[in-house]
Amino acid sequence: MTPALRPMNLGEILDRAFQIYRSRFFAFVGIGLIPIFAAESVQLADRTWLHVNSLVHPVGRPELFLWNTVIWLAYYHVFAVFSSLIEPSSINVASSFILGEKCSLISSLRFVAVRWRSYLWIALLKISAVLLLPELVIIVLGTAVFIFADLTGLMKRDQMSIIPILILIVFVVSLALFIWIGACLSLSVPAAALENIAGFRSLRRSWSLGKGTRVRIWFVWLILFLGSWALAWALEYLLGKSMLLAGSLLHLAPLMRSLYAPAVFVLVTAIYVVLGPILPIALTLFYYDQRIRKEGFDIERMIEAAGLDERPALPAGGQ
């Protein structure tokens, strides 16, 4: 039986999110595999055709590190686009459970396919605001810091200790901007999917609807991030120890070393596929929670269920 719509505290939202996840586990896992497959297809095309890594030939370790960082960020942004594009599918499954409606993996994917251009545009807008803007701030402030340090003589050997502090300040400012913008726009995809709105309207809707709950949304992000990181670290540690022990006992140490990196990749991918859908479910719950608190959505649904929202029929020729 679907629980009645009502305002929920943070603990209830998390508990309800896991309840929804368990009830539609295979649908959510199937949805989570799609952006992974798409991102891997892009990387495969790069390895066999584009060869982005060989476009630039760094001459030293700092340049190599910088270029590898640029490539990693590019892949991360591509993956973020795919994830945002498929996110309405998870939201549709979660919303159907919340409202007591039927939904399957196929119908949720069809739900996205009907408006995929609109969802792609929203994904690009959201990623530009949440990722590209803080990254631009890092570049601008970082450049300004090094110019300032050079002009004021802070780059001298006896003053170099202040440079890491300035870099840390730039990073903290950019991270705070990322968190704040992300929380402000976190409900844009649920609003677009469940209210059939598009583009900047969905961003404005998220901005207004999310007021009063952004700290709760950020806290859920933090819990899921730390939980995923801790789980990945623990499993990777156990995997490494297991492969080291197996290599020692079976005299297959070279083979285990060659298999370690692919095994870690499969492990991290599996963790994302399993845990990735929890955030869209939680955001769907936050979306309905805010609509209940601000717009009386629960009362609206009760009126609809009772059939009291129908307007009386006008007599023939009536005005």
Short mmCIF file of the C-alpha atoms (twelve columns), coordinates in Angstrom:
data_MODEL
# 
_entry.id   MODEL 
# 
loop_
_atom_site.group_PDB 
_atom_site.id 
_atom_site.type_symbol 
_atom_site.label_atom_id 
_atom_site.label_alt_id 
_atom_site.label_comp_id 
_atom_site.label_asym_id 
_atom_site.label_seq_id 
_atom_site.Cartn_x 
_atom_site.Cartn_y 
_atom_site.Cartn_z 
_atom_site.pdbx_PDB_model_num 
ATOM 1   C CA . MET A 1   0.000   0.000   0.000   1 
ATOM 2   C CA . THR A 2   1.359   3.422   -0.967  1 
ATOM 3   C CA . PRO A 3   1.735   5.745   2.067   1 
ATOM 4   C CA . ALA A 4   -0.327  8.914   2.051   1 
ATOM 5   C CA . LEU A 5   1.290   12.087  0.770   1 
ATOM 6   C CA . ARG A 6   2.446   14.287  3.647   1 
ATOM 7   C CA . PRO A 7   5.401   16.458  4.638   1 
ATOM 8   C CA . MET A 8   8.423   14.395  5.710   1 
ATOM 9   C CA . ASN A 9   11.558  15.088  7.688   1 
ATOM 10  C CA . LEU A 10  15.016  14.187  6.418   1 
ATOM 11  C CA . GLY A 11  15.110  10.766  8.067   1 
ATOM 12  C CA . GLU A 12  11.731  9.834   6.589   1 
ATOM 13  C CA . ILE A 13  12.838  10.925  3.127   1 
ATOM 14  C CA . LEU A 14  15.948  8.749   3.304   1 
ATOM 15  C CA . ASP A 15  13.963  5.787   4.633   1 
ATOM 16  C CA . ARG A 16  11.328  6.216   1.935   1 
ATOM 17  C CA . ALA A 17  14.017  6.519   -0.759  1 
ATOM 18  C CA . PHE A 18  15.493  3.131   0.193   1 
ATOM 19  C CA . GLN A 19  12.001  1.643   0.362   1 
ATOM 20  C CA . ILE A 20  11.261  2.803   -3.188  1 
ATOM 21  C CA . TYR A 21  14.672  1.610   -4.335  1 
ATOM 22  C CA . ARG A 22  14.135  -1.879  -2.949  1 
ATOM 23  C CA . SER A 23  10.676  -2.145  -4.467  1 
ATOM 24  C CA . ARG A 24  11.910  -1.273  -7.991  1 
ATOM 25  C CA . PHE A 25  15.496  -2.521  -7.677  1 
ATOM 26  C CA . PHE A 26  15.890  -4.107  -11.111 1 
ATOM 27  C CA . ALA A 27  14.304  -1.161  -12.904 1 
ATOM 28  C CA . PHE A 28  16.676  1.288   -11.214 1 
ATOM 29  C CA . VAL A 29  19.723  -0.899  -11.867 1 
ATOM 30  C CA . GLY A 30  18.729  -1.215  -15.527 1 
ATOM 31  C CA . ILE A 31  18.436  2.552   -15.788 1 
ATOM 32  C CA . GLY A 32  21.802  3.008   -14.047 1 
ATOM 33  C CA . LEU A 33  23.545  0.805   -16.613 1 
ATOM 34  C CA . ILE A 34  22.572  3.063   -19.535 1 
ATOM 35  C CA . PRO A 35  24.849  6.094   -18.827 1 
ATOM 36  C CA . ILE A 36  27.692  3.702   -17.993 1 
ATOM 37  C CA . PHE A 37  27.284  1.960   -21.335 1 
ATOM 38  C CA . ALA A 38  27.051  5.301   -23.176 1 
ATOM 39  C CA . ALA A 39  30.161  6.703   -21.469 1 
ATOM 40  C CA . GLU A 40  32.098  3.514   -22.170 1 
ATOM 41  C CA . SER A 41  31.077  3.728   -25.832 1 
ATOM 42  C CA . VAL A 42  32.561  7.231   -25.985 1 
ATOM 43  C CA . GLN A 43  35.798  6.021   -24.387 1 
ATOM 44  C CA . LEU A 44  35.943  3.080   -26.798 1 
ATOM 45  C CA . ALA A 45  35.522  5.457   -29.737 1 
ATOM 46  C CA . ASP A 46  38.341  7.571   -28.309 1 
ATOM 47  C CA . ARG A 47  40.684  4.619   -27.858 1 
ATOM 48  C CA . THR A 48  40.045  3.227   -31.353 1 
ATOM 49  C CA . TRP A 49  39.534  6.407   -33.388 1 
ATOM 50  C CA . LEU A 50  39.863  9.832   -31.734 1 
ATOM 51  C CA . HIS A 51  42.979  9.243   -29.577 1 
ATOM 52  C CA . VAL A 52  42.444  12.443  -27.595 1 
ATOM 53  C CA . ASN A 53  45.273  11.540  -25.231 1 
ATOM 54  C CA . SER A 54  47.829  11.856  -28.057 1 
ATOM 55  C CA . LEU A 55  46.668  15.273  -29.303 1 
ATOM 56  C CA . VAL A 56  49.091  16.998  -26.937 1 
ATOM 57  C CA . HIS A 57  52.596  15.800  -26.014 1 
ATOM 58  C CA . PRO A 58  53.441  17.133  -22.533 1 
ATOM 59  C CA . VAL A 59  57.132  17.745  -21.923 1 
ATOM 60  C CA . GLY A 60  57.139  17.259  -18.148 1 
ATOM 61  C CA . ARG A 61  55.231  15.806  -15.233 1 
ATOM 62  C CA . PRO A 62  53.262  19.000  -14.410 1 
ATOM 63  C CA . GLU A 63  52.146  19.326  -18.035 1 
ATOM 64  C CA . LEU A 64  51.274  15.609  -18.164 1 
ATOM 65  C CA . PHE A 65  49.257  15.883  -14.957 1 
ATOM 66  C CA . LEU A 66  47.431  18.961  -16.275 1 
ATOM 67  C CA . TRP A 67  46.581  17.312  -19.601 1 
ATOM 68  C CA . ASN A 68  45.380  14.113  -17.908 1 
ATOM 69  C CA . THR A 69  43.213  16.253  -15.621 1 
ATOM 70  C CA . VAL A 70  41.679  17.997  -18.639 1 
ATOM 71  C CA . ILE A 71  40.906  14.631  -20.262 1 
ATOM 72  C CA . TRP A 72  39.405  13.276  -17.040 1 
ATOM 73  C CA . LEU A 73  37.212  16.364  -16.668 1 
ATOM 74  C CA . ALA A 74  36.051  16.023  -20.267 1 
ATOM 75  C CA . TYR A 75  35.016  12.415  -19.693 1 
ATOM 76  C CA . TYR A 76  33.366  13.379  -16.414 1 
ATOM 77  C CA . HIS A 77  31.286  16.050  -18.140 1 
ATOM 78  C CA . VAL A 78  30.245  13.626  -20.881 1 
ATOM 79  C CA . PHE A 79  29.186  11.113  -18.233 1 
ATOM 80  C CA . ALA A 80  27.309  13.854  -16.352 1 
ATOM 81  C CA . VAL A 81  25.352  14.696  -19.515 1 
ATOM 82  C CA . PHE A 82  24.384  11.049  -20.031 1 
ATOM 83  C CA . SER A 83  23.398  10.683  -16.369 1 
ATOM 84  C CA . SER A 84  21.279  13.838  -16.419 1 
ATOM 85  C CA . LEU A 85  19.667  12.809  -19.686 1 
ATOM 86  C CA . ILE A 86  18.524  9.456   -18.254 1 
ATOM 87  C CA . GLU A 87  17.625  10.873  -14.813 1 
ATOM 88  C CA . PRO A 88  13.955  11.532  -15.754 1 
ATOM 89  C CA . SER A 89  13.559  7.782   -16.184 1 
ATOM 90  C CA . SER A 90  14.472  7.142   -12.531 1 
ATOM 91  C CA . ILE A 91  12.279  10.055  -11.486 1 
ATOM 92  C CA . ASN A 92  9.358   8.590   -13.425 1 
ATOM 93  C CA . VAL A 93  9.749   5.210   -11.686 1 
ATOM 94  C CA . ALA A 94  10.021  6.853   -8.238  1 
ATOM 95  C CA . SER A 95  7.083   9.172   -8.882  1 
ATOM 96  C CA . SER A 96  4.901   6.281   -10.046 1 
ATOM 97  C CA . PHE A 97  5.585   4.452   -6.804  1 
ATOM 98  C CA . ILE A 98  4.877   7.562   -4.717  1 
ATOM 99  C CA . LEU A 99  1.563   8.195   -6.479  1 
ATOM 100 C CA . GLY A 100 0.545   4.534   -6.562  1 
ATOM 101 C CA . GLU A 101 0.790   4.191   -10.327 1 
ATOM 102 C CA . LYS A 102 2.236   1.404   -12.463 1 
ATOM 103 C CA . CYS A 103 5.591   1.849   -14.182 1 
ATOM 104 C CA . SER A 104 8.148   -0.500  -15.730 1 
ATOM 105 C CA . LEU A 105 11.675  -0.134  -17.033 1 
ATOM 106 C CA . ILE A 106 10.437  0.003   -20.628 1 
ATOM 107 C CA . SER A 107 7.746   2.594   -19.919 1 
ATOM 108 C CA . SER A 108 10.205  4.755   -17.977 1 
ATOM 109 C CA . LEU A 109 12.651  4.705   -20.901 1 
ATOM 110 C CA . ARG A 110 9.816   5.532   -23.278 1 
ATOM 111 C CA . PHE A 111 8.972   8.426   -20.952 1 
ATOM 112 C CA . VAL A 112 12.457  9.870   -21.589 1 
ATOM 113 C CA . ALA A 113 12.487  9.091   -25.324 1 
ATOM 114 C CA . VAL A 114 9.371   11.194  -25.960 1 
ATOM 115 C CA . ARG A 115 11.079  14.413  -24.761 1 
ATOM 116 C CA . TRP A 116 14.766  13.551  -25.045 1 
ATOM 117 C CA . ARG A 117 15.653  16.831  -26.796 1 
ATOM 118 C CA . SER A 118 14.111  18.837  -23.977 1 
ATOM 119 C CA . TYR A 119 15.888  16.759  -21.333 1 
ATOM 120 C CA . LEU A 120 19.190  17.086  -23.168 1 
ATOM 121 C CA . TRP A 121 18.850  20.875  -23.231 1 
ATOM 122 C CA . ILE A 122 18.040  20.926  -19.510 1 
ATOM 123 C CA . ALA A 123 21.033  18.663  -18.813 1 
ATOM 124 C CA . LEU A 124 23.350  21.015  -20.712 1 
ATOM 125 C CA . LEU A 125 21.973  24.068  -18.913 1 
ATOM 126 C CA . LYS A 126 22.251  22.445  -15.505 1 
ATOM 127 C CA . ILE A 127 25.771  21.108  -16.067 1 
ATOM 128 C CA . SER A 128 26.903  24.488  -17.392 1 
ATOM 129 C CA . ALA A 129 25.684  26.131  -14.202 1 
ATOM 130 C CA . VAL A 130 26.713  23.458  -11.703 1 
ATOM 131 C CA . LEU A 131 30.046  22.309  -13.182 1 
ATOM 132 C CA . LEU A 132 31.351  24.733  -15.791 1 
ATOM 133 C CA . LEU A 133 30.711  27.911  -13.797 1 
ATOM 134 C CA . PRO A 134 32.652  26.764  -10.669 1 
ATOM 135 C CA . GLU A 135 35.426  25.471  -12.939 1 
ATOM 136 C CA . LEU A 136 35.587  28.854  -14.643 1 
ATOM 137 C CA . VAL A 137 35.807  30.491  -11.227 1 
ATOM 138 C CA . ILE A 138 38.730  28.192  -10.346 1 
ATOM 139 C CA . ILE A 139 40.554  29.151  -13.556 1 
ATOM 140 C CA . VAL A 140 39.946  32.893  -13.171 1 
ATOM 141 C CA . LEU A 141 40.727  33.067  -9.448  1 
ATOM 142 C CA . GLY A 142 43.700  30.697  -9.805  1 
ATOM 143 C CA . THR A 143 45.158  32.812  -12.587 1 
ATOM 144 C CA . ALA A 144 44.563  35.968  -10.565 1 
ATOM 145 C CA . VAL A 145 46.267  34.420  -7.522  1 
ATOM 146 C CA . PHE A 146 49.404  33.485  -9.467  1 
ATOM 147 C CA . ILE A 147 49.569  36.905  -11.167 1 
ATOM 148 C CA . PHE A 148 49.159  38.590  -7.776  1 
ATOM 149 C CA . ALA A 149 51.810  36.320  -6.210  1 
ATOM 150 C CA . ASP A 150 54.232  37.045  -9.045  1 
ATOM 151 C CA . LEU A 151 53.711  40.829  -8.905  1 
ATOM 152 C CA . THR A 152 54.034  41.005  -5.112  1 
ATOM 153 C CA . GLY A 153 57.061  38.736  -4.876  1 
ATOM 154 C CA . LEU A 154 55.254  35.891  -3.145  1 
ATOM 155 C CA . MET A 155 56.668  33.485  -5.723  1 
ATOM 156 C CA . LYS A 156 60.101  33.876  -4.158  1 
ATOM 157 C CA . ARG A 157 61.422  30.823  -2.377  1 
ATOM 158 C CA . ASP A 158 61.073  32.272  1.132   1 
ATOM 159 C CA . GLN A 159 57.427  33.225  0.534   1 
ATOM 160 C CA . MET A 160 56.220  30.035  -1.201  1 
ATOM 161 C CA . SER A 161 54.418  28.733  1.902   1 
ATOM 162 C CA . ILE A 162 51.543  31.154  1.323   1 
ATOM 163 C CA . ILE A 163 50.810  29.825  -2.184  1 
ATOM 164 C CA . PRO A 164 49.113  26.588  -0.989  1 
ATOM 165 C CA . ILE A 165 46.930  28.671  1.324   1 
ATOM 166 C CA . LEU A 166 45.791  30.864  -1.574  1 
ATOM 167 C CA . ILE A 167 45.123  27.780  -3.722  1 
ATOM 168 C CA . LEU A 168 43.089  26.258  -0.886  1 
ATOM 169 C CA . ILE A 169 41.010  29.435  -0.625  1 
ATOM 170 C CA . VAL A 170 40.289  29.346  -4.366  1 
ATOM 171 C CA . PHE A 171 39.281  25.678  -4.120  1 
ATOM 172 C CA . VAL A 172 36.994  26.274  -1.114  1 
ATOM 173 C CA . VAL A 173 35.265  29.214  -2.829  1 
ATOM 174 C CA . SER A 174 34.686  27.167  -5.982  1 
ATOM 175 C CA . LEU A 175 33.461  24.160  -3.993  1 
ATOM 176 C CA . ALA A 176 31.015  26.342  -2.065  1 
ATOM 177 C CA . LEU A 177 29.726  27.761  -5.346  1 
ATOM 178 C CA . PHE A 178 29.332  24.229  -6.740  1 
ATOM 179 C CA . ILE A 179 27.374  23.080  -3.679  1 
ATOM 180 C CA . TRP A 180 25.140  26.142  -3.590  1 
ATOM 181 C CA . ILE A 181 24.266  26.165  -7.303  1 
ATOM 182 C CA . GLY A 182 23.818  22.390  -7.288  1 
ATOM 183 C CA . ALA A 183 21.359  22.573  -4.403  1 
ATOM 184 C CA . CYS A 184 19.465  25.461  -6.013  1 
ATOM 185 C CA . LEU A 185 19.040  23.605  -9.320  1 
ATOM 186 C CA . SER A 186 18.674  20.066  -7.951  1 
ATOM 187 C CA . LEU A 187 14.899  19.978  -8.495  1 
ATOM 188 C CA . SER A 188 15.039  21.174  -12.117 1 
ATOM 189 C CA . VAL A 189 14.925  17.677  -13.645 1 
ATOM 190 C CA . PRO A 190 12.067  16.451  -11.391 1 
ATOM 191 C CA . ALA A 191 10.152  19.646  -12.209 1 
ATOM 192 C CA . ALA A 192 10.777  19.217  -15.940 1 
ATOM 193 C CA . ALA A 193 9.793   15.543  -15.907 1 
ATOM 194 C CA . LEU A 194 6.722   15.785  -13.679 1 
ATOM 195 C CA . GLU A 195 5.355   19.175  -14.759 1 
ATOM 196 C CA . ASN A 196 6.213   18.923  -18.462 1 
ATOM 197 C CA . ILE A 197 8.213   22.140  -18.506 1 
ATOM 198 C CA . ALA A 198 11.496  22.754  -20.291 1 
ATOM 199 C CA . GLY A 199 14.648  24.841  -20.493 1 
ATOM 200 C CA . PHE A 200 15.127  27.817  -18.239 1 
ATOM 201 C CA . ARG A 201 11.605  27.401  -16.820 1 
ATOM 202 C CA . SER A 202 12.693  24.189  -15.109 1 
ATOM 203 C CA . LEU A 203 15.731  25.950  -13.601 1 
ATOM 204 C CA . ARG A 204 13.574  28.820  -12.322 1 
ATOM 205 C CA . ARG A 205 11.062  26.334  -10.959 1 
ATOM 206 C CA . SER A 206 13.794  24.514  -9.057  1 
ATOM 207 C CA . TRP A 207 15.177  27.796  -7.746  1 
ATOM 208 C CA . SER A 208 11.828  28.816  -6.238  1 
ATOM 209 C CA . LEU A 209 10.574  25.379  -5.192  1 
ATOM 210 C CA . GLY A 210 13.808  24.394  -3.462  1 
ATOM 211 C CA . LYS A 211 13.889  27.362  -1.084  1 
ATOM 212 C CA . GLY A 212 13.855  26.098  2.482   1 
ATOM 213 C CA . THR A 213 15.135  22.597  1.728   1 
ATOM 214 C CA . ARG A 214 18.531  23.175  0.096   1 
ATOM 215 C CA . VAL A 215 20.464  22.317  3.246   1 
ATOM 216 C CA . ARG A 216 18.585  19.010  3.480   1 
ATOM 217 C CA . ILE A 217 19.358  18.244  -0.157  1 
ATOM 218 C CA . TRP A 218 23.027  19.049  0.379   1 
ATOM 219 C CA . PHE A 219 23.072  16.798  3.454   1 
ATOM 220 C CA . VAL A 220 21.688  13.878  1.413   1 
ATOM 221 C CA . TRP A 221 24.385  14.524  -1.213  1 
ATOM 222 C CA . LEU A 222 27.012  14.402  1.525   1 
ATOM 223 C CA . ILE A 223 25.661  11.177  3.025   1 
ATOM 224 C CA . LEU A 224 25.529  9.429   -0.346  1 
ATOM 225 C CA . PHE A 225 28.956  10.715  -1.397  1 
ATOM 226 C CA . LEU A 226 30.670  9.675   1.830   1 
ATOM 227 C CA . GLY A 227 28.831  6.359   1.885   1 
ATOM 228 C CA . SER A 228 29.781  5.580   -1.717  1 
ATOM 229 C CA . TRP A 229 33.383  6.641   -1.139  1 
ATOM 230 C CA . ALA A 230 33.713  4.580   2.049   1 
ATOM 231 C CA . LEU A 231 32.144  1.528   0.403   1 
ATOM 232 C CA . ALA A 232 34.368  1.843   -2.668  1 
ATOM 233 C CA . TRP A 233 37.493  2.269   -0.542  1 
ATOM 234 C CA . ALA A 234 36.660  -0.718  1.683   1 
ATOM 235 C CA . LEU A 235 35.793  -3.028  -1.217  1 
ATOM 236 C CA . GLU A 236 38.843  -1.934  -3.204  1 
ATOM 237 C CA . TYR A 237 41.033  -2.626  -0.173  1 
ATOM 238 C CA . LEU A 238 39.514  -6.085  0.266   1 
ATOM 239 C CA . LEU A 239 39.847  -6.751  -3.455  1 
ATOM 240 C CA . GLY A 240 43.521  -5.784  -3.426  1 
ATOM 241 C CA . LYS A 241 44.281  -7.949  -0.396  1 
ATOM 242 C CA . SER A 242 42.356  -10.887 -1.894  1 
ATOM 243 C CA . MET A 243 44.167  -10.671 -5.217  1 
ATOM 244 C CA . LEU A 244 47.516  -10.285 -3.451  1 
ATOM 245 C CA . LEU A 245 46.815  -13.379 -1.368  1 
ATOM 246 C CA . ALA A 246 45.576  -15.344 -4.396  1 
ATOM 247 C CA . GLY A 247 48.650  -14.341 -6.401  1 
ATOM 248 C CA . SER A 248 50.938  -15.455 -3.576  1 
ATOM 249 C CA . LEU A 249 49.214  -18.786 -2.933  1 
ATOM 250 C CA . LEU A 250 48.682  -19.700 -6.592  1 
ATOM 251 C CA . HIS A 251 51.975  -18.201 -7.812  1 
ATOM 252 C CA . LEU A 252 50.057  -15.879 -10.164 1 
ATOM 253 C CA . ALA A 253 51.294  -12.524 -8.916  1 
ATOM 254 C CA . PRO A 254 51.980  -11.034 -12.414 1 
ATOM 255 C CA . LEU A 255 48.519  -12.068 -13.600 1 
ATOM 256 C CA . MET A 256 46.839  -10.588 -10.530 1 
ATOM 257 C CA . ARG A 257 48.727  -7.318  -10.989 1 
ATOM 258 C CA . SER A 258 47.529  -7.088  -14.589 1 
ATOM 259 C CA . LEU A 259 43.944  -7.867  -13.560 1 
ATOM 260 C CA . TYR A 260 43.839  -5.439  -10.637 1 
ATOM 261 C CA . ALA A 261 43.031  -2.267  -12.606 1 
ATOM 262 C CA . PRO A 262 40.187  -3.860  -14.650 1 
ATOM 263 C CA . ALA A 263 38.802  -5.427  -11.464 1 
ATOM 264 C CA . VAL A 264 38.781  -2.063  -9.684  1 
ATOM 265 C CA . PHE A 265 37.024  -0.470  -12.669 1 
ATOM 266 C CA . VAL A 266 34.313  -3.163  -12.621 1 
ATOM 267 C CA . LEU A 267 33.952  -2.735  -8.864  1 
ATOM 268 C CA . VAL A 268 33.587  1.062   -9.005  1 
ATOM 269 C CA . THR A 269 31.158  0.766   -11.924 1 
ATOM 270 C CA . ALA A 270 29.039  -1.721  -10.009 1 
ATOM 271 C CA . ILE A 271 28.926  0.597   -6.983  1 
ATOM 272 C CA . TYR A 272 27.724  3.472   -9.168  1 
ATOM 273 C CA . VAL A 273 25.084  1.321   -10.868 1 
ATOM 274 C CA . VAL A 274 23.776  0.098   -7.521  1 
ATOM 275 C CA . LEU A 275 23.919  3.347   -5.537  1 
ATOM 276 C CA . GLY A 276 23.500  5.932   -8.315  1 
ATOM 277 C CA . PRO A 277 19.668  5.819   -8.504  1 
ATOM 278 C CA . ILE A 278 19.234  6.668   -4.812  1 
ATOM 279 C CA . LEU A 279 19.848  10.405  -5.344  1 
ATOM 280 C CA . PRO A 280 17.186  10.826  -8.103  1 
ATOM 281 C CA . ILE A 281 14.727  8.969   -5.859  1 
ATOM 282 C CA . ALA A 282 15.526  11.289  -2.953  1 
ATOM 283 C CA . LEU A 283 15.203  14.363  -5.203  1 
ATOM 284 C CA . THR A 284 11.790  13.143  -6.362  1 
ATOM 285 C CA . LEU A 285 10.737  12.874  -2.726  1 
ATOM 286 C CA . PHE A 286 12.101  16.363  -2.007  1 
ATOM 287 C CA . TYR A 287 10.170  17.672  -5.019  1 
ATOM 288 C CA . TYR A 288 6.862   16.295  -3.761  1 
ATOM 289 C CA . ASP A 289 7.665   17.288  -0.180  1 
ATOM 290 C CA . GLN A 290 8.181   20.910  -1.235  1 
ATOM 291 C CA . ARG A 291 5.023   20.908  -3.346  1 
ATOM 292 C CA . ILE A 292 3.081   19.580  -0.368  1 
ATOM 293 C CA . ARG A 293 4.536   22.198  1.963   1 
ATOM 294 C CA . LYS A 294 4.221   25.163  -0.403  1 
ATOM 295 C CA . GLU A 295 1.351   24.328  -2.760  1 
ATOM 296 C CA . GLY A 296 -0.855  21.839  -0.929  1 
ATOM 297 C CA . PHE A 297 -0.204  19.091  -3.464  1 
ATOM 298 C CA . ASP A 298 -1.493  16.418  -1.070  1 
ATOM 299 C CA . ILE A 299 -4.846  18.210  -0.791  1 
ATOM 300 C CA . GLU A 300 -4.958  18.613  -4.554  1 
ATOM 301 C CA . ARG A 301 -4.456  14.866  -5.003  1 
ATOM 302 C CA . MET A 302 -7.180  14.045  -2.474  1 
ATOM 303 C CA . ILE A 303 -9.586  16.350  -4.300  1 
ATOM 304 C CA . GLU A 304 -8.747  14.689  -7.596  1 
ATOM 305 C CA . ALA A 305 -9.197  11.219  -6.091  1 
ATOM 306 C CA . ALA A 306 -12.605 12.214  -4.754  1 
ATOM 307 C CA . GLY A 307 -13.632 13.569  -8.157  1 
ATOM 308 C CA . LEU A 308 -14.357 17.007  -6.706  1 
ATOM 309 C CA . ASP A 309 -12.167 18.910  -9.160  1 
ATOM 310 C CA . GLU A 310 -14.533 18.490  -12.070 1 
ATOM 311 C CA . ARG A 311 -16.313 21.652  -13.137 1 
ATOM 312 C CA . PRO A 312 -20.107 21.423  -13.428 1 
ATOM 313 C CA . ALA A 313 -21.338 21.016  -16.980 1 
ATOM 314 C CA . LEU A 314 -22.877 24.119  -18.497 1 
ATOM 315 C CA . PRO A 315 -26.372 23.844  -19.955 1 
ATOM 316 C CA . ALA A 316 -26.626 23.842  -23.708 1 
ATOM 317 C CA . GLY A 317 -26.088 27.335  -25.010 1 
ATOM 318 C CA . GLY A 318 -25.144 28.527  -21.524 1 
ATOM 319 C CA . GLN A 319 -22.310 30.938  -20.832 1 
# 
